């Protein structure tokens, strides 16, 4: 699906410079950044849930 992404001038300049340095397209870099951000967000959610359920599991086991 097509999507137009309007970036502030400073971010567009940074993205353009990185694309030129790495020989990759701005689109490729943007897609990669979005995927990386999503993976980090998912990891954080799983870490938080794990931290919350570990202490709760001990309490629940005690209450049985």
mmCIF file of the C-alpha atoms, coordinates in Angstrom:
data_MODEL
# 
_entry.id   MODEL 
# 
loop_
_atom_site.group_PDB 
_atom_site.id 
_atom_site.type_symbol 
_atom_site.label_atom_id 
_atom_site.label_alt_id 
_atom_site.label_comp_id 
_atom_site.label_asym_id 
_atom_site.label_entity_id 
_atom_site.label_seq_id 
_atom_site.pdbx_PDB_ins_code 
_atom_site.Cartn_x 
_atom_site.Cartn_y 
_atom_site.Cartn_z 
_atom_site.occupancy 
_atom_site.B_iso_or_equiv 
_atom_site.pdbx_formal_charge 
_atom_site.auth_seq_id 
_atom_site.auth_comp_id 
_atom_site.auth_asym_id 
_atom_site.auth_atom_id 
_atom_site.pdbx_PDB_model_num 
ATOM 1  C CA . UNK A 1 1  ? 0.000  0.000   0.000  1.00 0.00 ? 1  UNK A CA 1 
ATOM 2  C CA . UNK A 1 2  ? 1.346  3.428   -0.911 1.00 0.00 ? 2  UNK A CA 1 
ATOM 3  C CA . UNK A 1 3  ? 1.895  6.067   1.723  1.00 0.00 ? 3  UNK A CA 1 
ATOM 4  C CA . UNK A 1 4  ? 3.334  9.560   1.638  1.00 0.00 ? 4  UNK A CA 1 
ATOM 5  C CA . UNK A 1 5  ? 5.495  10.441  4.615  1.00 0.00 ? 5  UNK A CA 1 
ATOM 6  C CA . UNK A 1 6  ? 6.107  14.112  5.330  1.00 0.00 ? 6  UNK A CA 1 
ATOM 7  C CA . UNK A 1 7  ? 9.181  14.623  7.450  1.00 0.00 ? 7  UNK A CA 1 
ATOM 8  C CA . UNK A 1 8  ? 10.402 17.799  9.109  1.00 0.00 ? 8  UNK A CA 1 
ATOM 9  C CA . UNK A 1 9  ? 13.263 19.335  7.147  1.00 0.00 ? 9  UNK A CA 1 
ATOM 10 C CA . UNK A 1 10 ? 15.902 18.342  9.708  1.00 0.00 ? 10 UNK A CA 1 
ATOM 11 C CA . UNK A 1 11 ? 14.888 14.651  9.660  1.00 0.00 ? 11 UNK A CA 1 
ATOM 12 C CA . UNK A 1 12 ? 14.657 14.613  5.889  1.00 0.00 ? 12 UNK A CA 1 
ATOM 13 C CA . UNK A 1 13 ? 18.184 16.023  5.666  1.00 0.00 ? 13 UNK A CA 1 
ATOM 14 C CA . UNK A 1 14 ? 19.493 13.367  8.067  1.00 0.00 ? 14 UNK A CA 1 
ATOM 15 C CA . UNK A 1 15 ? 17.697 10.605  6.172  1.00 0.00 ? 15 UNK A CA 1 
ATOM 16 C CA . UNK A 1 16 ? 19.024 11.895  2.853  1.00 0.00 ? 16 UNK A CA 1 
ATOM 17 C CA . UNK A 1 17 ? 22.571 12.046  4.196  1.00 0.00 ? 17 UNK A CA 1 
ATOM 18 C CA . UNK A 1 18 ? 22.372 8.514   5.597  1.00 0.00 ? 18 UNK A CA 1 
ATOM 19 C CA . UNK A 1 19 ? 20.937 7.201   2.331  1.00 0.00 ? 19 UNK A CA 1 
ATOM 20 C CA . UNK A 1 20 ? 23.823 8.757   0.419  1.00 0.00 ? 20 UNK A CA 1 
ATOM 21 C CA . UNK A 1 21 ? 26.411 7.442   2.901  1.00 0.00 ? 21 UNK A CA 1 
ATOM 22 C CA . UNK A 1 22 ? 25.071 3.904   2.899  1.00 0.00 ? 22 UNK A CA 1 
ATOM 23 C CA . UNK A 1 23 ? 24.022 3.668   -0.741 1.00 0.00 ? 23 UNK A CA 1 
ATOM 24 C CA . UNK A 1 24 ? 20.489 2.703   0.246  1.00 0.00 ? 24 UNK A CA 1 
ATOM 25 C CA . UNK A 1 25 ? 17.234 4.439   -0.555 1.00 0.00 ? 25 UNK A CA 1 
ATOM 26 C CA . UNK A 1 26 ? 15.420 6.695   1.882  1.00 0.00 ? 26 UNK A CA 1 
ATOM 27 C CA . UNK A 1 27 ? 12.443 4.353   1.604  1.00 0.00 ? 27 UNK A CA 1 
ATOM 28 C CA . UNK A 1 28 ? 14.528 1.340   2.597  1.00 0.00 ? 28 UNK A CA 1 
ATOM 29 C CA . UNK A 1 29 ? 15.960 3.196   5.588  1.00 0.00 ? 29 UNK A CA 1 
ATOM 30 C CA . UNK A 1 30 ? 12.529 4.411   6.710  1.00 0.00 ? 30 UNK A CA 1 
ATOM 31 C CA . UNK A 1 31 ? 11.038 0.913   6.481  1.00 0.00 ? 31 UNK A CA 1 
ATOM 32 C CA . UNK A 1 32 ? 13.975 -0.506  8.427  1.00 0.00 ? 32 UNK A CA 1 
ATOM 33 C CA . UNK A 1 33 ? 13.595 2.158   11.140 1.00 0.00 ? 33 UNK A CA 1 
ATOM 34 C CA . UNK A 1 34 ? 9.876  1.469   11.506 1.00 0.00 ? 34 UNK A CA 1 
ATOM 35 C CA . UNK A 1 35 ? 10.470 -2.282  11.756 1.00 0.00 ? 35 UNK A CA 1 
ATOM 36 C CA . UNK A 1 36 ? 13.209 -1.775  14.341 1.00 0.00 ? 36 UNK A CA 1 
ATOM 37 C CA . UNK A 1 37 ? 11.012 0.536   16.412 1.00 0.00 ? 37 UNK A CA 1 
ATOM 38 C CA . UNK A 1 38 ? 8.148  -1.959  16.322 1.00 0.00 ? 38 UNK A CA 1 
ATOM 39 C CA . UNK A 1 39 ? 10.449 -4.804  17.395 1.00 0.00 ? 39 UNK A CA 1 
ATOM 40 C CA . UNK A 1 40 ? 11.761 -2.722  20.316 1.00 0.00 ? 40 UNK A CA 1 
ATOM 41 C CA . UNK A 1 41 ? 8.227  -1.798  21.370 1.00 0.00 ? 41 UNK A CA 1 
ATOM 42 C CA . UNK A 1 42 ? 7.130  -5.441  21.313 1.00 0.00 ? 42 UNK A CA 1 
ATOM 43 C CA . UNK A 1 43 ? 10.183 -6.482  23.291 1.00 0.00 ? 43 UNK A CA 1 
ATOM 44 C CA . UNK A 1 44 ? 9.469  -3.850  25.926 1.00 0.00 ? 44 UNK A CA 1 
ATOM 45 C CA . UNK A 1 45 ? 5.854  -5.000  26.284 1.00 0.00 ? 45 UNK A CA 1 
ATOM 46 C CA . UNK A 1 46 ? 6.938  -8.623  26.684 1.00 0.00 ? 46 UNK A CA 1 
ATOM 47 C CA . UNK A 1 47 ? 9.612  -7.673  29.226 1.00 0.00 ? 47 UNK A CA 1 
ATOM 48 C CA . UNK A 1 48 ? 7.140  -5.650  31.272 1.00 0.00 ? 48 UNK A CA 1 
ATOM 49 C CA . UNK A 1 49 ? 4.563  -8.438  31.194 1.00 0.00 ? 49 UNK A CA 1 
ATOM 50 C CA . UNK A 1 50 ? 7.174  -10.960 32.254 1.00 0.00 ? 50 UNK A CA 1 
ATOM 51 C CA . UNK A 1 51 ? 8.197  -8.777  35.188 1.00 0.00 ? 51 UNK A CA 1 
ATOM 52 C CA . UNK A 1 52 ? 4.585  -8.383  36.257 1.00 0.00 ? 52 UNK A CA 1 
ATOM 53 C CA . UNK A 1 53 ? 3.659  -12.049 35.991 1.00 0.00 ? 53 UNK A CA 1 
ATOM 54 C CA . UNK A 1 54 ? 6.720  -13.441 37.795 1.00 0.00 ? 54 UNK A CA 1 
ATOM 55 C CA . UNK A 1 55 ? 5.895  -11.920 41.205 1.00 0.00 ? 55 UNK A CA 1 
ATOM 56 C CA . UNK A 1 56 ? 2.200  -12.586 40.665 1.00 0.00 ? 56 UNK A CA 1 
ATOM 57 C CA . UNK A 1 57 ? 2.839  -16.241 39.924 1.00 0.00 ? 57 UNK A CA 1 
ATOM 58 C CA . UNK A 1 58 ? 4.551  -16.660 43.290 1.00 0.00 ? 58 UNK A CA 1 
ATOM 59 C CA . UNK A 1 59 ? 1.621  -15.035 45.070 1.00 0.00 ? 59 UNK A CA 1 
ATOM 60 C CA . UNK A 1 60 ? -0.892 -17.120 43.149 1.00 0.00 ? 60 UNK A CA 1 
ATOM 61 C CA . UNK A 1 61 ? 1.014  -20.313 43.958 1.00 0.00 ? 61 UNK A CA 1 
ATOM 62 C CA . UNK A 1 62 ? 1.083  -19.334 47.632 1.00 0.00 ? 62 UNK A CA 1 
ATOM 63 C CA . UNK A 1 63 ? -2.677 -18.739 47.664 1.00 0.00 ? 63 UNK A CA 1 
ATOM 64 C CA . UNK A 1 64 ? -3.441 -22.195 46.237 1.00 0.00 ? 64 UNK A CA 1 
# 
